[in-house]
């Protein structure tokens, strides 16, 4: 009996978990970079200016990302029949 992938559905929270792993990696990498920048960088206005710009820019992007993602219903599922359902003639009407 062949495996029918159209009977499965992927929950949307799986994509959120992958995104969360990316954010965790970004935070670890950022703290690593900030530590080395502040510990071994040449002290001056440029160092603190770039560090401040990076921190506020990153926080701004994380806040915008969190606000954008809060609008989705993460409990719903994505049916694989939409992906593996076959050829859809409405997608490219000129191709038959």
N, C-alpha and C positions, 0 to 999 in steps of 0.2 A: 504494500500500500504506500503510495508516494506521500510525501509530506506536503500538506496543503497550507501554504503560508498565508493565504487570504483569510483563514479562520482566526488568526492571532491579531492582537491589538497591543500596541506599546503605550503604556501610560505616559502622560506628558511630564510627570515628575521625574522620569528617568533622564529627560533632557535637562531638567533643572539640576539634577544631581551631577551630571557631567559639567555643567556650567559652574556649579559650586566648587568642584575639584579644580577647575581652571582658576577661579577666583582665589582659592586657597594657595595654589601654586604661585599666582601673581603676588599675593601678600607675603609669602615666605621669601620670594625672590626680591621684592621691594625692601623688606627689612634687612636682608643680606646686603643689598646695594647701599642702602642708607647708612648702615653701620660702617661699611668700609669707606664710604665717601666722607663721613664725619670723623672717622678714626684716623684715616691716612691721607685725607685731602689737604690741600693747601688752604690754610685758614684765610678768610677774607670775606668781603661782601658778596663776591660771586658765588662762593661755595654755599653760603646761607641763602642767597637769593634763589639759586637753582634748586636747592633742597626744598625750600618753602614752596616754590612753584610746582615742583614734582608732587609734593605731599598734597597740596590743595587741588591740583589737577586730578590726581588719582582719587581723592575723596569725592570730588565733584562727579567724576565718571561713575564711581560706585553708587552714589546717591541717585543719579539719573537712571542707571541700570536697575537699581532696586525699585524705583518708582515705576519704571516701564514694565518690569516683570510682575509687579503686584496686580496688574489689571487682568492677568490671565487666570483661567480656572485650571489649576494644576492637577485636579482630581479626574479630569476627563481622559479619554484614551484616543489614540490615533490608530484607526484600523489599517492593517496592512493590505486590505483589499483595495484601498485607494492607490497604493503603490504598485501592487502586483495584479491588479484587476484586469489587465489586458489593454488593448488599444482603445483609446477614446477618440472617436471621430470628431467630437466637438472641440478637441484641443487644437488640431490642425485641420480646419475644414477643407482645405484644398487638396489634401492627401487622402486618397481612397484606397 
